[in-house]
């Protein structure tokens, strides 16, 4: 593989960059963009008098140690200092609106890549994941292992998104290229050469699986190393299972444990709400060979949650395979989901007992709040706190000795990934995410703008509009001391 280490001179700065000429020149230019902030369409890259094109290396000859000249300035360097004057939000362009409303950076669609963009925006809402990524050692190197490649590129992309001050969106070229290299099926193309649409849940599952391998777990105090990976700590649910033969009274049940990256909400004709859909498969019938009967027999499998993660991912099983058409057709049924979710009913009696102390703290706090604060005063107080992004000390949301667990069973919705269309390999994916101050944002590729909580709840399905496909719940946090309303001037 022709990989060269070259020197790139840009103004007074010089960078060492690894170049893989088996890849398109756009990937190299994307690397330069991350290093310098010079937009790709503003770059002029030269070596020995030749100018690099976007689609082919042509006569652009490189070798180890080659000096490459980058010409072009960052967008902010070329902008004139604005005249300070009042401006309404309605009169602002996208960049000004994004800065004014403190909106996160959007991600440009690089050709049916909305599935990837939506996954990236949803996972970005997990602060502990952001911290773990920042602590990741090593960069993105050609030939590095798949898990390191995915994880390092996600880390670099998030850092780039956080540092965007002028443009409201960026193009995730490197992330997409790494995703294609690690999972070639995501690079499949149509007859006209454009990228095919992919299943967002498949992308989510594969990316989290790579993060599981690359991100080490957090250590307990006094431990030399973590017992599991970060993803297992914060995202994995553990269930106790029991398999009982319904055709034999004497055959003892088989007990075991299973772990899940996400829980599935199964949609049937009688399911109207998320919780019954989750409970649908907690008791299931399977057929397998019975050792006591020496033949195939019906078994009842019962499952109960014995360990809740801090971040609970729930998939709405909306797609089923149609053999005749050979497509994953979509179930459009309206399934209501809550902003606040209680997983208590899914748990084993042993876990329910462990959850009781923190649940009692929540109950006491809610009763005290209801007694002391009127509803309209509470609303004003919360709005005041949100506007200042005031941090409040909270109780730990994990059990002692089990980093990344949930010790109450209470969750708060923080991201929704939706699909609009009739099949998983067509249509459009969008991320709807909650900011730390409680406001909701719609991330439709490069278009990012605020929305209301009511709009989020309308994503439950029932038609051709966007409907929830993946939900990400985070731990509901309990303040140690009540927040006092801020004083206002008369």
Beta strands, then each sheet from edge to edge (+ up, - down):
strand 1: 3-10
strand 2: 13-20
strand 3: 44-47
strand 4: 50-51
strand 5: 67-71
strand 6: 106-107
strand 7: 169-170
strand 8: 237-245
strand 9: 254-260
strand 10: 263-266
strand 11: 283-290
strand 12: 295-307
strand 13: 312-317
strand 14: 319-322
strand 15: 327-330
strand 16: 340-342
strand 17: 410-420
strand 18: 428-434
strand 19: 440-444
strand 20: 447-451
strand 21: 467-475
sheet 1: 2+ 1- 5- 3+ 4-
sheet 2: 6+ 7+
sheet 3: 9+ 8- 12+ 11-
sheet 4: 10+ 13+ 21- 17+ 16-
sheet 5: 10+ 13+ 21- 17+ 18- 19+ 20-
sheet 6: 14+ 15-
end
